[in-house]
Amino acid sequence: MFWVDFRYLFTLYYTVINRENIEDEYREQASQMEKNKNNQLETELKYLRAQYHPHFLFNALNTVYFQIDNQNTSAKNTLELLSELLRYQLYNMEEKVAVSKEINFIKTYIQFQQLRITKRLVMNTYFDNPLNNQKIYPLIYQPFLENAFKYVGGEYQIRLEMKLIDEQILFHSENSLPEQMPEDKKSASGIGIENIKRRLALLYPDRHQLNIKQEEKSFIVELIINPD
């Protein structure tokens, strides 16, 4: 009579199944390693491209600068301001900077915007003297300024204040609005402000307060950041 050792069959079955599982895990690990390798290469390529593009851009601007007639000081001044703005944005994206550097960028940005906007614009700025070496992430305020210059109208006034209150940085921006806003611009905010909201949530979770208010004749932004 034929006798079957079920324990042997069970052990054999378990060994086969376990081997298949091990092979599946190995293939999954190999696939993940290949994916990580590709991601690492892609990140490295992006880094190298980021290093190349700024130099190409600045060299191009430098070429244009020296092609401009020496008597055309306005055009040369515009290129100089643009170079300063681009240099700050390209090289200071991932690390914190002193708030004094951010303020210098803001001042340069205002100068650049004033070159192209109507001379009717009344620009009032105030920067608190104690704002100096506090470390913040760069380009936090630029979208709000860009928005103010984009939508200013009516009395053509922009008021900007930055103060240090109880170790917190207070940013206040207010711009007058046109008496009749076009239908497609009735909300004086856009993708830039939505992006900065997300960025603030990631960089300063539970350490910032952002209040945006659109009134009949003005658009107001108030941002409080705890830099520590």
Order of alpha helices (4+ residues) and beta strands (2+ residues): alpha-alpha-beta-alpha-beta-beta-alpha-beta-beta-alpha-beta-beta
